[in-house]
Amino acid sequence: MKTSAEAEFRAFVASRWPRMLRTAHLLTGHHHDAEDLVQAALAKAYVKWDRVRRADDPDAYVWRIMINTNTDRLRRTRLREWLTTRIPDTAAPDGADGVTERGAVLDALAQLPPRQRAVIVLRYLEDRGEREVASLLGTGIGTVRSHTARALRKLREHPGIHAAHTTGRPRP
C-alpha cells in the first residue's frame, strides 16, 4: 500500500512539476526561490498525501499549499529583494526588448502584496477562472475581483510597464 501511494505521488510530481515551477517562478520572481517553493510545497503535500489524493481536486489542494507556503515565506522575509531590469550576463543582440519587458513585468509583480500577486499570477498567467482562484486562495469571488482591480491598477502605474505602453509596445 505504501509503495502504491508513493508511486502515485511520484507520478503526480512528474506530471505537475513544470507547471508548478512556472507558477512558483511568477510568484517568487527568482528561479532558485521557485524551485525551493515547489519543493517545500511538495514536501508538505507528501506528508499529507493520503488526504491530498482523497480531495475533490488534488491539484487545487497542492496549488493552495504552494500559495500559502509562498505567503508564509514572504512574511518571514525581513529584507525584501527587488527585481531589477539589469541582467548580470551580457544580453544577446536579439530579443533584448523581450528581456527588458519581462524584467519590468517581474519587477512590477515583485512589488505587489502577496495576495494580489497570487491573484494576478493565477488569473492571467495561469489562465484560471475567478471561481478557481477564489477556491485556491480560500476567499470569495468578490475578494478576487477587488484584488485583481487593485493589482492591475498598480501594474499599470508601474514605471517600467508604463514606459513600455507609452513607447508603443504592447503592454504585458
C-alpha positions, 0 to 999 in steps of 0.5 A: 500500500505504501509503495502504491501511494508513493508511486502515485505521488511520484507520478503526480510530481512528474506530471505537475512539476513544470507547471508548478515551477512556472507558477512558483517562478511568477510568484517568487520572481527568482528561479532558485526561490521557485524551485525551493517553493515547489519543493517545500510545497511538495514536501508538505503535500507528501506528508499529507498525501493520503488526504491530498489524493482523497480531495475533490481536486488534488491539484487545487489542494497542492496549488493552495499549499504552494500559495500559502507556503509562498505567503508564509515565506514572504512574511518571514522575509525581513529584507525584501529583494527587488527585481531589477531590469539589469541582467548580470550576463551580457544580453544577446543582440536579439530579443533584448526588448523581450528581456527588458519587458519581462524584467519590468513585468517581474519587477512590477509583480515583485512589488505587489502584496502577496495576495494580489500577486497570487491573484494576478499570477493565477488569473492571467498567467495561469489562465484560471477562472475567478471561481478557481482562484477564489477556491485556491486562495480560500476567499470569495469571488468578490475578494478576487475581483477587488484584488485583481482591480487593485493589482492591475491598477498598480501594474499599470502605474508601474514605471517600467510597464508604463514606459513600455505602453507609452513607447508603443509596445504592447503592454504585458 
